[in-house]
Amino acid sequence: MWQLPLHVSAKEVSAYYRLLSSEEQERALRFRVDRPRTEFVLTRGTLRTLLAQYLGSTPQEVQFRYELRGKPALEGESGLCFNVSHTDGLALMAFVMRRTIGIDVENMGRDVDAQRLAERFFSAREVKALKRLNREELRAAFFRCWTRKEAYIKAKGDGLSLPLHEFDVSIMRNETDALLATRPDPAESDRWMVCDVPVGPGYTAALAVRKDVA
Ligand SMILES: CC(C)(COP(=O)(O)OP(=O)(O)OC[C@H]1O[C@@H](n2cnc3c(N)ncnc32)[C@H](O)[C@@H]1OP(=O)(O)O)[C@@H](O)C(=O)NCCC(=O)NCCS
């Protein structure tokens, strides 16, 4: 796993921009706001650089394909799998051989109504667990729950077409096996490892990896 702070000079952003494919450069130019554009360029440029090092090629030679709901993967037969997440000021990238993987990082500084969002997006079991917490504990537990759920849906590549109430994650700290239950197939939960990723203060992150080889 790699952690990348997303604060660099304009000169460095231009250098990363030159590593992108023409489609990625066009995508970058479509952002109307500077910050998300810069974060996309830095993240994608770094992703290309790291993949090239693993593959023994150059960043420009790396070729992506996209799954049905937009999850990027490598073209070819290398077996190298990855996933990326970026939020205000920080990117995380996870790499693994022949295993489906998802990662998510969130900035905990965001102003959120944790209780209301939990009731809207989380499963009944997760909402019940969050209701037992006091105000101070609630915010951190909410972001733990969110990133663990998001890492799992990102690993599966389904985006929000995977209903968020069809699986439960733990809201407790320091879980190494945070996927508690899956529906309608209860055996699915045993096929995954979902755990937290240690990141800098102010952020929460989680990783989901399929246990068997893809
Ligand atoms: C892409 C998606 C899966 C995640 O988006 P996000 O949380 O805003 O963004 P992240 O920074 O974590 O991830 C974006 C990266 O994941 C990758 N990605 C894109 N589509 C993906 C997909 N379907 N599955 C997995 N990864 C995907 C890309 O590398 C992307 O980076 P890029 O935008 O620089 O190309 C989004 O489509 C989505 O469904 N979000 C769900 C949001 C939500 O409400 N979650 C509730 C959790 S409880």
The ligand as an SDF file (V2000), in Angstrom:
LIG
                    3D

 48 50  0  0  0  0  0  0  0  0999 V2000
  -16.0130    5.1940   -7.7970 C   0  0  0  0  0  0  0  0  0  0  0  0
  -16.8820    4.8800   -6.6030 C   0  0  0  0  0  0  0  0  0  0  0  0
  -17.0060    3.3670   -6.4400 C   0  0  0  0  0  0  0  0  0  0  0  0
  -16.1840    5.4440   -5.3840 C   0  0  0  0  0  0  0  0  0  0  0  0
  -16.1070    6.8400   -5.4770 O   0  0  0  0  0  0  0  0  0  0  0  0
  -15.4970    7.7960   -4.3730 P   0  0  0  0  0  0  0  0  0  0  0  0
  -15.6750    7.2390   -3.0090 O   0  0  0  0  0  0  0  0  0  0  0  0
  -16.0250    9.1210   -4.6450 O   0  0  0  0  0  0  0  0  0  0  0  0
  -13.9880    7.8800   -4.7470 O   0  0  0  0  0  0  0  0  0  0  0  0
  -12.6280    7.1740   -4.3350 P   0  0  0  0  0  0  0  0  0  0  0  0
  -11.6220    8.2310   -4.3180 O   0  0  0  0  0  0  0  0  0  0  0  0
  -12.7040    6.2960   -3.1280 O   0  0  0  0  0  0  0  0  0  0  0  0
  -12.3700    6.1910   -5.5660 O   0  0  0  0  0  0  0  0  0  0  0  0
  -12.1890    6.6870   -6.8640 C   0  0  0  0  0  0  0  0  0  0  0  0
  -11.2420    5.7720   -7.5920 C   0  0  0  0  0  0  0  0  0  0  0  0
  -11.7170    4.4210   -7.5460 O   0  0  0  0  0  0  0  0  0  0  0  0
  -11.5190    3.8010   -8.8240 C   0  0  0  0  0  0  0  0  0  0  0  0
  -12.8400    3.4040   -9.3080 N   0  0  0  0  0  0  0  0  0  0  0  0
  -13.6450    3.9880  -10.2290 C   0  0  0  0  0  0  0  0  0  0  0  0
  -14.7990    3.2780  -10.3720 N   0  0  0  0  0  0  0  0  0  0  0  0
  -14.7030    2.2400   -9.5160 C   0  0  0  0  0  0  0  0  0  0  0  0
  -15.5650    1.1310   -9.2110 C   0  0  0  0  0  0  0  0  0  0  0  0
  -16.7540    0.9600   -9.7910 N   0  0  0  0  0  0  0  0  0  0  0  0
  -15.1520    0.2500   -8.2770 N   0  0  0  0  0  0  0  0  0  0  0  0
  -13.9640    0.3860   -7.6640 C   0  0  0  0  0  0  0  0  0  0  0  0
  -13.1080    1.4000   -7.9090 N   0  0  0  0  0  0  0  0  0  0  0  0
  -13.4710    2.3070   -8.8330 C   0  0  0  0  0  0  0  0  0  0  0  0
  -10.8030    4.8030   -9.7120 C   0  0  0  0  0  0  0  0  0  0  0  0
   -9.4250    4.5580   -9.6020 O   0  0  0  0  0  0  0  0  0  0  0  0
  -11.1590    6.1250   -9.0560 C   0  0  0  0  0  0  0  0  0  0  0  0
  -10.1320    7.0580   -9.2140 O   0  0  0  0  0  0  0  0  0  0  0  0
  -10.2580    8.2150  -10.3320 P   0  0  0  0  0  0  0  0  0  0  0  0
  -11.5360    8.9200  -10.0420 O   0  0  0  0  0  0  0  0  0  0  0  0
   -9.0570    9.0440  -10.0820 O   0  0  0  0  0  0  0  0  0  0  0  0
  -10.2750    7.5000  -11.6230 O   0  0  0  0  0  0  0  0  0  0  0  0
  -18.2600    5.5400   -6.8030 C   0  0  0  0  0  0  0  0  0  0  0  0
  -18.7440    5.1880   -8.0310 O   0  0  0  0  0  0  0  0  0  0  0  0
  -19.3110    5.1220   -5.8060 C   0  0  0  0  0  0  0  0  0  0  0  0
  -20.1270    4.3030   -6.0780 O   0  0  0  0  0  0  0  0  0  0  0  0
  -19.3100    5.7020   -4.6580 N   0  0  0  0  0  0  0  0  0  0  0  0
  -20.2250    5.3320   -3.5960 C   0  0  0  0  0  0  0  0  0  0  0  0
  -20.3450    6.4780   -2.6570 C   0  0  0  0  0  0  0  0  0  0  0  0
  -21.2060    6.1280   -1.4770 C   0  0  0  0  0  0  0  0  0  0  0  0
  -22.2540    6.6960   -1.3110 O   0  0  0  0  0  0  0  0  0  0  0  0
  -20.7750    5.1890   -0.6350 N   0  0  0  0  0  0  0  0  0  0  0  0
  -21.4710    4.8010    0.5450 C   0  0  0  0  0  0  0  0  0  0  0  0
  -20.5560    3.9950    1.4340 C   0  0  0  0  0  0  0  0  0  0  0  0
  -21.3630    3.5360    2.9130 S   0  0  0  0  0  0  0  0  0  0  0  0
  1  2  1  0
  2  3  1  0
  2  4  1  0
  2 36  1  0
  4  5  1  0
  5  6  1  0
  6  7  2  0
  6  8  1  0
  6  9  1  0
  9 10  1  0
 10 11  2  0
 10 12  1  0
 10 13  1  0
 13 14  1  0
 14 15  1  0
 15 16  1  0
 15 30  1  0
 16 17  1  0
 17 18  1  0
 17 28  1  0
 18 19  1  0
 18 27  1  0
 19 20  2  0
 20 21  1  0
 21 22  1  0
 21 27  2  0
 22 23  1  0
 22 24  2  0
 24 25  1  0
 25 26  2  0
 26 27  1  0
 28 29  1  0
 28 30  1  0
 30 31  1  0
 31 32  1  0
 32 33  2  0
 32 34  1  0
 32 35  1  0
 36 37  1  0
 36 38  1  0
 38 39  2  0
 38 40  1  0
 40 41  1  0
 41 42  1  0
 42 43  1  0
 43 44  2  0
 43 45  1  0
 45 46  1  0
 46 47  1  0
 47 48  1  0
M  END
$$$$
